[in-house]
Amino acid sequence: MMDRKTYRIAGMHCAGCVGSVERSLNAVDGVEATVSLPAESATLTLTRDVPFEELAAAVEGAGYEIEPIADVDRGEAERSRLAEAEARSREARRTMWTAWVLTAPAMVWMLPEMIAGVRWPSPLVFDLGVTVLGAAVLAGPGGPTLRSAWRSARGRMPNMDVLIALGAGVSVLTGVWAVLHVLGFAPMIMNFAPVGAMIAAIHLTGRFVEAKARGRSSSAIQALLSLEAPTARVEREGAPLEVPTREVVVGDVMIIRPGEKIPTDGVVLEGRSAVDESLATGESIPVEKEPGSSVLGSTVNHSGALRVRATGVGEDTFLSNVIRLVEEAQASKVPIQEFADRVTAIFVPVILVVALAAFVGWFVVPGVFTEAARWASGFIPWVNPELGRLSLALYAAVAVLVIACPCALGLATPTALMVGTGVGATRGVLIRDGAAVQTLDRADTLVFDKTGTLTRGAPRVVETFVADGAAEGPGDETEARVLGLAAAVEDASEHPLARAVVDEARRRGIPFSRAGGVEARVGMGIVGAVDGQRVVVGSARLLREEGVPEEDIARVERRFGDHARTVAWVAAGGRLLGAIAIADPVKEDARETLLELSRRGFRTVMLTGDHEAVAAAVAEHLGIDDFRAGLLPADKVDAVRQLRAEGRTVAFVGDGINDAPALKAADVGIAVGTGTDIAIEAADITLVQGDLRSVLRATKLARATFRKIRENLFWAYVYNVVAIPVAFLGLLHPVIAEAAMALSSISVVTNANRLRRTRL
């Protein structure tokens, strides 16, 4: 068996936390886990039926909490998660202010001692007072951090909280030592208790600001959820009845008035209107709907009343699928994150060793470090080489502990990925797998299917030609006669080209009666009787067999030298009347988009099962670099693999069932959302709209998102590489170290949130 489940994880703060939870879950037999810090969730692939209690024991043993997600639809589950996140944000605010209420007096009390060396009103009262305040901050607002540190240390998977707890805890313990010194029971030491309180308060402030910023990362999903219609007007027993949207079932007929939201996905039965689908496509122009048109839940009906039959409810709606795709993307790992994960997995133990080395070095061989401290004391006000050996050793060790917390490393990749996928969801670009972002960022070759991707996918009449001597009236009337006769015969056929002729006649309002004695000529055309005369519609070969003069055919063949079009010849009574040119026209935005992609450095390739001549004409018109025609689905896969074997990173764009294998074979598969469900399921990225501008949007989004990931990782690493040696040398005050650590995490999250300003 193979099952996939998602659980909420509480208590994670950094990459170390993520690594601890992943290792504990992966240690359970039959479990493969991927943990997301921003989404606070774990996605498990299970190869056996694992009891929840077994999972809970593993996670709680590592110092965290796991809880199942209620069995409700995606929208409801996401709304619940956001509500929980908001509640935690409020709790983080309360905890932060409590910490500062206790820390502020200690900071003020410490100023006379820092400036003038005066411990007011007496050494005992001062040392005892600031120590009590520092201990209160740790025991009260800092209590959850201490408990988390203890649980993770006990589980032998130390996390970031261990560093904070040690730094703040050791600082407060120096206050206890200082009190004992005043009472005559211990040697002299610098009282760092106020520093411990400040470390905890700044840490909690960073947690609060980080929680707020991470909350903004989900703004795209929140915006989608806010657009849901709370109720639906459905027909029950012949009368309209208003019910909660969650009670709508497949097959219900909904009545949507102008200005109302469409409660759930469906198909229009009656009425015509324009519907604002910007929540799905990002496009502000309303889309015209008529009987037979599909509509999406939560979109807004503009101008006319509609009767809509519900086709998707709960988990099966477009909105639920968007949320599912975004959650899957957020839970997935970007390849570049693997390196960061390997670093952070050993980061905390290494920092504990570095902090211990700093303490031992300053305490055992202080002369090696004090010269640098004396030099720096001339321009760094908090460096005091005259402190006692033990005080200097603790000063350096505490600074190393608090500066090295890997918060920024843990947030660098997943936060940018969360914002990027959210932005994409509101612009019609749905990213299923986070790895696709990195792959598309480095892709150099875009391979396109032709029919339905570059073209409309439906043949239509592009020109009607009247042969010399066939005219019996004004031009429009003669064209109408040619089309009418052809439609009368073709109406008996279900061939796509025949349907194109019939649809064009109906679109122009040309009346025609169905022909009698219709006979299909396989591979050549069709013959029938209309108003007592024999009408032939088909290839030039068929007309020759029917006795149409060769010179008439040759004259028109020269007229239709464009092999990108299929020509249906029309003859009646043994005389050529004209010809109808049919083509699958390229999409309006195809040429502009392909040229822009070429300007951006992509090599473009077209793969099609169509004829060589048609493919060549389309490729030339669109400016495509290379094409291959006459391909079966397996041939498309081979073509993609060949490009990859040449060292190219390939993104395949397709829409049909026959594109699914190629979508999987490519480095990244991009499905046009107007295509088949099978193609969409096979793809890494889905474009909600059928327009090719969405391909350009997807490439821009991938590059912008991965650029933010690189920026975040660069600054997170640089911050630690520079700051840890400075702290080791005793040149970094522990309070400034904690403030810098908190600011680094906030800056990473803020930088990721700038993705929301990206113009796609």
Secondary structure, 3 states (H helix, E strand, C coil): CCEEEEEEEECCCCHHHHHHHHHHHHCCCCEEEEEECCCCEEEEEECCCCCHHHHHHHHHHCCCEEEECCCCCHHHHHHHHHHHHHHHHHHHHHHHHHHHHHHHHHHHHHHHHHHHCCCCCCHHHHHHHHHHHHHHHHHCCCHHHHHHHHHHHHCCCCCHHHHHHHHHHHHHHHHHHHHHHHCCCCCCCCCCHHHHHHHHHHHHHHHHHHHHHHHHHCHHHHHHHHCCCCEEEEEECCEEEEEEHHHCCCCCEEEECCCCECCCEEEEEECCEEEECHHHHCCCCCEEECCCCEECCCCEECCCCEEEEEEECHHHCHHHHHHHHHHHHHHCCCHHHHHHHHHHHHHHHHHHHHHHHHHHHHHHCCHHHHHHHHHHCCCCCCCCCCCCHHHHHHHHHHHHHHHCCCHHHHHHHHHHHHHHHHHHHHCCEEECCCHHHHHHHHCCEEEEEHHHHHECCCCEEEEEEECCCCCCCCHHHHHHHHHHHHHHHHCCCCCHHHHHHHHHHHHCCCCCCCCEEEEEECCCEEEEEECCEEEEEECHHHHHHCCCCHHHHHHHHHHCCCCCCEEEEEEECCEEEEEEEEECCECCCHHHHHHHHHHCCCEEEEECCCCHHHHHHHHHHHCCCEEECCCCHHHHHHHHHHHHHCCCCEEEEECCHHHHHHHHHCCEEEEECCCCHHHHHHCCEEECCCCCHHHHHHHHHHHHHHHHHHHHHHHHHHHHHHHHHHHHCCCCCHHHHHHHHHHHHHHHHHHHHHHHHCCC
